[in-house]
Amino acid sequence: MEFETHTHDMHNLSKNNKSKLMKASEATIIKDLNKSEKYLTKNFKKSQKTIAYPYGLMNDDKLPVIKKAGLKYGFSLEEKAVTPNSNDYYIPRILISDDAFEHLIKRWDGFHEKD
């Protein structure tokens, strides 16, 4: 099992429903991610290399800050399969729900159930 960052305190929306991560300065983001790193390292004895973006939101303007913080991968909320061509900082993921398998995975081209 892996534990990675979701930020320390930037996983809320601002007053105008924008992700705090998207509006924060470089210094604020670095400080927040460093705090998350310290917590995860202390409690799980492992350095973080991956972020699950709050609300799945990220844009190219903030990527240099994410990279500067030492993160190598980022997960969005785009519901599709990961491919070899997926961008390391915009990796799609599927949120698991009661009907995720029926409504998402079974509809993928090439999916076949084994008997």
Number of C-alpha atoms within 10 A of each C-alpha: 3 7 15 19 20 19 22 17 13 20 15 14 15 13 8 6 8 13 20 18 24 18 14 13 13 16 10 13 23 18 15 17 25 17 15 20 21 16 16 18 15 11 10 13 10 15 18 23 16 20 21 22 22 21 15 18 17 20 9 9 9 16 14 11 17 21 14 11 19 16 19 14 17 23 22 19 17 15 14 13 13 14 9 6 7 11 13 13 22 21 21 20 16 17 9 8 9 7 9 13 12 10 11 13 16 13 11 11 7 7 9 10 6 4 3
